[in-house]
């Protein structure tokens, strides 16, 4: 898996929680020391993900 860091654009490829449609994009703003990923959705709002949630539901956007 590619390294995730602040500024990385990610795309939802599988439904996470029903709040954002598949294909939605977000920008990673922070990765904490426990590997939790914090990102801002392009259309507003924020999401906090575990590494497992990221691996199962997201891809790095081109």
Backbone as XML, in Angstrom:
<?xml version="1.0"?>
<chain id="A" units="angstrom">
  <residue number="1" name="UNK">
    <atom name="N" x="0.845" y="-1.181" z="0.000"/>
    <atom name="CA" x="0.000" y="0.000" z="0.000"/>
    <atom name="C" x="0.889" y="1.242" z="0.000"/>
  </residue>
  <residue number="2" name="UNK">
    <atom name="N" x="0.447" y="2.251" z="-0.741"/>
    <atom name="CA" x="1.190" y="3.504" z="-0.780"/>
    <atom name="C" x="1.092" y="4.226" z="0.560"/>
  </residue>
  <residue number="3" name="UNK">
    <atom name="N" x="2.103" y="5.028" z="0.840"/>
    <atom name="CA" x="2.119" y="5.786" z="2.083"/>
    <atom name="C" x="1.075" y="6.900" z="2.027"/>
  </residue>
  <residue number="4" name="UNK">
    <atom name="N" x="0.281" y="7.000" z="3.067"/>
    <atom name="CA" x="-0.737" y="8.031" z="3.185"/>
    <atom name="C" x="-0.161" y="9.159" z="4.038"/>
  </residue>
  <residue number="5" name="UNK">
    <atom name="N" x="-0.255" y="10.382" z="3.547"/>
    <atom name="CA" x="0.229" y="11.541" z="4.305"/>
    <atom name="C" x="-0.684" y="12.722" z="4.023"/>
  </residue>
  <residue number="6" name="UNK">
    <atom name="N" x="-0.493" y="13.791" z="4.757"/>
    <atom name="CA" x="-1.293" y="14.999" z="4.562"/>
    <atom name="C" x="-1.181" y="15.439" z="3.108"/>
  </residue>
  <residue number="7" name="UNK">
    <atom name="N" x="-2.315" y="15.796" z="2.539"/>
    <atom name="CA" x="-2.364" y="16.247" z="1.158"/>
    <atom name="C" x="-2.747" y="15.164" z="0.161"/>
  </residue>
  <residue number="8" name="UNK">
    <atom name="N" x="-2.709" y="13.896" z="0.583"/>
    <atom name="CA" x="-3.084" y="12.795" z="-0.304"/>
    <atom name="C" x="-4.582" y="12.862" z="-0.597"/>
  </residue>
  <residue number="9" name="UNK">
    <atom name="N" x="-4.942" y="12.765" z="-1.867"/>
    <atom name="CA" x="-6.351" y="12.719" z="-2.270"/>
    <atom name="C" x="-6.783" y="11.260" z="-2.287"/>
  </residue>
  <residue number="10" name="UNK">
    <atom name="N" x="-7.950" y="10.990" z="-1.664"/>
    <atom name="CA" x="-8.478" y="9.634" z="-1.607"/>
    <atom name="C" x="-9.906" y="9.610" z="-2.163"/>
  </residue>
  <residue number="11" name="UNK">
    <atom name="N" x="-10.307" y="8.445" z="-2.682"/>
    <atom name="CA" x="-11.634" y="8.285" z="-3.281"/>
    <atom name="C" x="-12.340" y="7.096" z="-2.635"/>
  </residue>
  <residue number="12" name="UNK">
    <atom name="N" x="-13.600" y="7.294" z="-2.296"/>
    <atom name="CA" x="-14.431" y="6.248" z="-1.718"/>
    <atom name="C" x="-14.824" y="5.263" z="-2.820"/>
  </residue>
  <residue number="13" name="UNK">
    <atom name="N" x="-14.499" y="3.978" z="-2.651"/>
    <atom name="CA" x="-14.817" y="2.978" z="-3.668"/>
    <atom name="C" x="-15.859" y="1.974" z="-3.190"/>
  </residue>
  <residue number="14" name="UNK">
    <atom name="N" x="-16.166" y="1.999" z="-1.900"/>
    <atom name="CA" x="-17.152" y="1.094" z="-1.320"/>
    <atom name="C" x="-17.830" y="1.852" z="-0.188"/>
  </residue>
  <residue number="15" name="UNK">
    <atom name="N" x="-19.152" y="1.725" z="-0.069"/>
    <atom name="CA" x="-19.885" y="2.492" z="0.930"/>
    <atom name="C" x="-19.286" y="2.334" z="2.323"/>
  </residue>
  <residue number="16" name="UNK">
    <atom name="N" x="-19.096" y="3.444" z="2.980"/>
    <atom name="CA" x="-18.503" y="3.452" z="4.320"/>
    <atom name="C" x="-19.580" y="3.557" z="5.394"/>
  </residue>
  <residue number="17" name="UNK">
    <atom name="N" x="-20.464" y="4.547" z="5.263"/>
    <atom name="CA" x="-21.467" y="4.778" z="6.299"/>
    <atom name="C" x="-22.786" y="5.310" z="5.747"/>
  </residue>
  <residue number="18" name="UNK">
    <atom name="N" x="-22.923" y="5.342" z="4.433"/>
    <atom name="CA" x="-24.146" y="5.827" z="3.814"/>
    <atom name="C" x="-24.263" y="7.333" z="3.734"/>
  </residue>
  <residue number="19" name="UNK">
    <atom name="N" x="-23.290" y="8.061" z="4.251"/>
    <atom name="CA" x="-23.357" y="9.524" z="4.251"/>
    <atom name="C" x="-22.804" y="10.133" z="2.976"/>
  </residue>
  <residue number="20" name="UNK">
    <atom name="N" x="-21.854" y="9.468" z="2.344"/>
    <atom name="CA" x="-21.253" y="9.977" z="1.117"/>
    <atom name="C" x="-21.341" y="8.910" z="0.033"/>
  </residue>
  <residue number="21" name="UNK">
    <atom name="N" x="-21.679" y="9.320" z="-1.192"/>
    <atom name="CA" x="-21.797" y="8.331" z="-2.266"/>
    <atom name="C" x="-20.430" y="7.802" z="-2.707"/>
  </residue>
  <residue number="22" name="UNK">
    <atom name="N" x="-20.439" y="6.574" z="-3.202"/>
    <atom name="CA" x="-19.231" y="5.995" z="-3.784"/>
    <atom name="C" x="-18.738" y="6.942" z="-4.866"/>
  </residue>
  <residue number="23" name="UNK">
    <atom name="N" x="-17.445" y="7.166" z="-4.922"/>
    <atom name="CA" x="-16.851" y="8.105" z="-5.864"/>
    <atom name="C" x="-16.508" y="9.443" z="-5.239"/>
  </residue>
  <residue number="24" name="UNK">
    <atom name="N" x="-17.009" y="9.694" z="-4.027"/>
    <atom name="CA" x="-16.686" y="10.938" z="-3.326"/>
    <atom name="C" x="-15.192" y="10.988" z="-3.038"/>
  </residue>
  <residue number="25" name="UNK">
    <atom name="N" x="-14.645" y="12.192" z="-3.037"/>
    <atom name="CA" x="-13.217" y="12.345" z="-2.762"/>
    <atom name="C" x="-12.997" y="13.180" z="-1.508"/>
  </residue>
  <residue number="26" name="UNK">
    <atom name="N" x="-11.824" y="12.968" z="-0.920"/>
    <atom name="CA" x="-11.432" y="13.688" z="0.282"/>
    <atom name="C" x="-9.929" y="13.917" z="0.225"/>
  </residue>
  <residue number="27" name="UNK">
    <atom name="N" x="-9.475" y="14.858" z="1.031"/>
    <atom name="CA" x="-8.047" y="15.142" z="1.145"/>
    <atom name="C" x="-7.611" y="14.857" z="2.574"/>
  </residue>
  <residue number="28" name="UNK">
    <atom name="N" x="-6.579" y="14.054" z="2.719"/>
    <atom name="CA" x="-6.049" y="13.725" z="4.033"/>
    <atom name="C" x="-5.428" y="14.984" z="4.632"/>
  </residue>
  <residue number="29" name="UNK">
    <atom name="N" x="-5.805" y="15.290" z="5.869"/>
    <atom name="CA" x="-5.237" y="16.457" z="6.542"/>
    <atom name="C" x="-4.270" y="16.067" z="7.660"/>
  </residue>
  <residue number="30" name="UNK">
    <atom name="N" x="-4.391" y="14.827" z="8.160"/>
    <atom name="CA" x="-3.543" y="14.430" z="9.277"/>
    <atom name="C" x="-3.579" y="12.920" z="9.426"/>
  </residue>
  <residue number="31" name="UNK">
    <atom name="N" x="-2.461" y="12.334" z="9.782"/>
    <atom name="CA" x="-2.385" y="10.922" z="10.169"/>
    <atom name="C" x="-1.727" y="10.900" z="11.538"/>
  </residue>
  <residue number="32" name="UNK">
    <atom name="N" x="-2.431" y="10.365" z="12.546"/>
    <atom name="CA" x="-1.869" y="10.403" z="13.900"/>
    <atom name="C" x="-0.909" y="9.248" z="14.158"/>
  </residue>
  <residue number="33" name="UNK">
    <atom name="N" x="-0.316" y="9.248" z="15.333"/>
    <atom name="CA" x="0.683" y="8.241" z="15.680"/>
    <atom name="C" x="0.115" y="6.836" z="15.811"/>
  </residue>
  <residue number="34" name="UNK">
    <atom name="N" x="-1.216" y="6.716" z="15.843"/>
    <atom name="CA" x="-1.865" y="5.416" z="15.916"/>
    <atom name="C" x="-2.339" y="4.939" z="14.546"/>
  </residue>
  <residue number="35" name="UNK">
    <atom name="N" x="-2.053" y="5.718" z="13.505"/>
    <atom name="CA" x="-2.430" y="5.344" z="12.145"/>
    <atom name="C" x="-3.830" y="5.767" z="11.750"/>
  </residue>
  <residue number="36" name="UNK">
    <atom name="N" x="-4.523" y="6.526" z="12.605"/>
    <atom name="CA" x="-5.846" y="7.030" z="12.239"/>
    <atom name="C" x="-5.673" y="8.113" z="11.187"/>
  </residue>
  <residue number="37" name="UNK">
    <atom name="N" x="-6.547" y="8.104" z="10.200"/>
    <atom name="CA" x="-6.479" y="9.051" z="9.091"/>
    <atom name="C" x="-7.629" y="10.039" z="9.232"/>
  </residue>
  <residue number="38" name="UNK">
    <atom name="N" x="-7.312" y="11.324" z="9.185"/>
    <atom name="CA" x="-8.315" y="12.387" z="9.262"/>
    <atom name="C" x="-8.332" y="13.083" z="7.909"/>
  </residue>
  <residue number="39" name="UNK">
    <atom name="N" x="-9.526" y="13.231" z="7.328"/>
    <atom name="CA" x="-9.628" y="13.820" z="5.990"/>
    <atom name="C" x="-10.843" y="14.726" z="5.887"/>
  </residue>
  <residue number="40" name="UNK">
    <atom name="N" x="-10.754" y="15.685" z="4.969"/>
    <atom name="CA" x="-11.865" y="16.594" z="4.666"/>
    <atom name="C" x="-12.478" y="16.176" z="3.346"/>
  </residue>
  <residue number="41" name="UNK">
    <atom name="N" x="-13.798" y="15.947" z="3.337"/>
    <atom name="CA" x="-14.504" y="15.642" z="2.096"/>
    <atom name="C" x="-14.493" y="16.872" z="1.198"/>
  </residue>
  <residue number="42" name="UNK">
    <atom name="N" x="-14.408" y="16.673" z="-0.084"/>
    <atom name="CA" x="-14.389" y="17.765" z="-1.053"/>
    <atom name="C" x="-15.658" y="18.609" z="-0.965"/>
  </residue>
  <residue number="43" name="UNK">
    <atom name="N" x="-16.801" y="17.964" z="-0.728"/>
    <atom name="CA" x="-18.069" y="18.697" z="-0.675"/>
    <atom name="C" x="-18.470" y="19.094" z="0.745"/>
  </residue>
  <residue number="44" name="UNK">
    <atom name="N" x="-17.531" y="19.039" z="1.680"/>
    <atom name="CA" x="-17.789" y="19.479" z="3.048"/>
    <atom name="C" x="-17.856" y="18.329" z="4.034"/>
  </residue>
  <residue number="45" name="UNK">
    <atom name="N" x="-17.441" y="18.596" z="5.219"/>
    <atom name="CA" x="-17.457" y="17.591" z="6.272"/>
    <atom name="C" x="-16.104" y="16.927" z="6.433"/>
  </residue>
  <residue number="46" name="UNK">
    <atom name="N" x="-16.015" y="16.141" z="7.491"/>
    <atom name="CA" x="-14.770" y="15.462" z="7.804"/>
    <atom name="C" x="-15.032" y="13.990" z="8.079"/>
  </residue>
  <residue number="47" name="UNK">
    <atom name="N" x="-13.964" y="13.213" z="7.966"/>
    <atom name="CA" x="-14.054" y="11.787" z="8.250"/>
    <atom name="C" x="-12.786" y="11.351" z="8.987"/>
  </residue>
  <residue number="48" name="UNK">
    <atom name="N" x="-12.955" y="10.433" z="9.920"/>
    <atom name="CA" x="-11.823" y="9.827" z="10.628"/>
    <atom name="C" x="-11.864" y="8.338" z="10.315"/>
  </residue>
  <residue number="49" name="UNK">
    <atom name="N" x="-10.734" y="7.799" z="9.861"/>
    <atom name="CA" x="-10.680" y="6.409" z="9.413"/>
    <atom name="C" x="-9.569" y="5.644" z="10.110"/>
  </residue>
  <residue number="50" name="UNK">
    <atom name="N" x="-9.820" y="4.375" z="10.337"/>
    <atom name="CA" x="-8.737" y="3.486" z="10.750"/>
    <atom name="C" x="-8.035" y="3.009" z="9.492"/>
  </residue>
  <residue number="51" name="UNK">
    <atom name="N" x="-6.866" y="2.427" z="9.641"/>
    <atom name="CA" x="-6.160" y="1.867" z="8.486"/>
    <atom name="C" x="-7.023" y="0.810" z="7.806"/>
  </residue>
  <residue number="52" name="UNK">
    <atom name="N" x="-7.739" y="-0.005" z="8.585"/>
    <atom name="CA" x="-8.600" y="-1.051" z="8.028"/>
    <atom name="C" x="-9.739" y="-0.439" z="7.207"/>
  </residue>
  <residue number="53" name="UNK">
    <atom name="N" x="-10.382" y="0.608" z="7.716"/>
    <atom name="CA" x="-11.445" y="1.268" z="6.963"/>
    <atom name="C" x="-10.906" y="1.842" z="5.661"/>
  </residue>
  <residue number="54" name="UNK">
    <atom name="N" x="-9.732" y="2.441" z="5.729"/>
    <atom name="CA" x="-9.140" y="2.991" z="4.520"/>
    <atom name="C" x="-8.883" y="1.883" z="3.501"/>
  </residue>
  <residue number="55" name="UNK">
    <atom name="N" x="-8.250" y="0.821" z="3.934"/>
    <atom name="CA" x="-7.903" y="-0.290" z="3.034"/>
    <atom name="C" x="-9.145" y="-0.904" z="2.399"/>
  </residue>
  <residue number="56" name="UNK">
    <atom name="N" x="-10.220" y="-1.051" z="3.158"/>
    <atom name="CA" x="-11.434" y="-1.699" z="2.666"/>
    <atom name="C" x="-12.338" y="-0.811" z="1.837"/>
  </residue>
  <residue number="57" name="UNK">
    <atom name="N" x="-12.239" y="0.521" z="1.994"/>
    <atom name="CA" x="-13.241" y="1.387" z="1.395"/>
    <atom name="C" x="-12.704" y="2.504" z="0.505"/>
  </residue>
  <residue number="58" name="UNK">
    <atom name="N" x="-11.402" y="2.712" z="0.463"/>
    <atom name="CA" x="-10.837" y="3.846" z="-0.278"/>
    <atom name="C" x="-9.701" y="3.414" z="-1.187"/>
  </residue>
  <residue number="59" name="UNK">
    <atom name="N" x="-9.411" y="4.296" z="-2.144"/>
    <atom name="CA" x="-8.212" y="4.170" z="-2.962"/>
    <atom name="C" x="-7.599" y="5.550" z="-3.068"/>
  </residue>
  <residue number="60" name="UNK">
    <atom name="N" x="-6.346" y="5.598" z="-3.424"/>
    <atom name="CA" x="-5.701" y="6.889" z="-3.643"/>
    <atom name="C" x="-6.170" y="7.396" z="-4.999"/>
  </residue>
  <residue number="61" name="UNK">
    <atom name="N" x="-6.670" y="8.634" z="-5.016"/>
    <atom name="CA" x="-7.199" y="9.230" z="-6.245"/>
    <atom name="C" x="-6.050" y="9.666" z="-7.132"/>
  </residue>
  <residue number="62" name="UNK">
    <atom name="N" x="-6.272" y="9.548" z="-8.423"/>
    <atom name="CA" x="-5.230" y="9.950" z="-9.393"/>
    <atom name="C" x="-5.160" y="11.451" z="-9.526"/>
  </residue>
</chain>
